[in-house]
Amino acid sequence: MKVMVGGTFDPLHAGHRKLLSRSFNLAGPAGEVVIGLTTDDFAGTKVHPVQPYQKRLDNVTAFIQEKGYTASWAVEPLSDRYGSAIDADFDILVVSEETLPVALDINELRRQRGMAKVDLYVVSCVLAEDERRISSTRIYRGEIDPHGRLIR
């Protein structure tokens, strides 16, 4: 299977780890995962600061190596909401609950271009100790750590 997933991945928290892990599990040991990593310009629209692209790429790479996944993988710069997903040949798009609307848009754009829709796999959000979802914004505000443990 060829799987695509995208995000800013900063900081690389438990929800991101779940999203990436699911992507590799769905691809299978001999599959392929394409990770769209937001460019600095695109990530600059976030409400919190974002580490530079290279640092985020290093963190994603370290996570993949730490997990020992055998599927082939590549990272491509993501400079808009869709990246290559509207034109690429692949099987599954892995998204979070909050990015599902973007995935639905991607399938609609693919349909308009005469391309086959792709299967969507929605990963549920990971909850912090307080039963609210883990998010980069909450981490940058100092409410939780990347594992969802309460700080204040």
Buried (B, 14 or more C-beta within 10 A) or exposed (E): BBBBBBBBBBBBBBBBBBBBBBBBBBBEEEBBBBBBBBBBEBBEEBEBEBBEBEEBBEBBEEBBEEEEBEBEBEBBBBBEBBBBBBEBEBBBBBBBEEBBEBBEBBBEBBEEEEBEEBBBBBBEBBEBEEEBBBBBEBBBEEBBBBEBEEEE
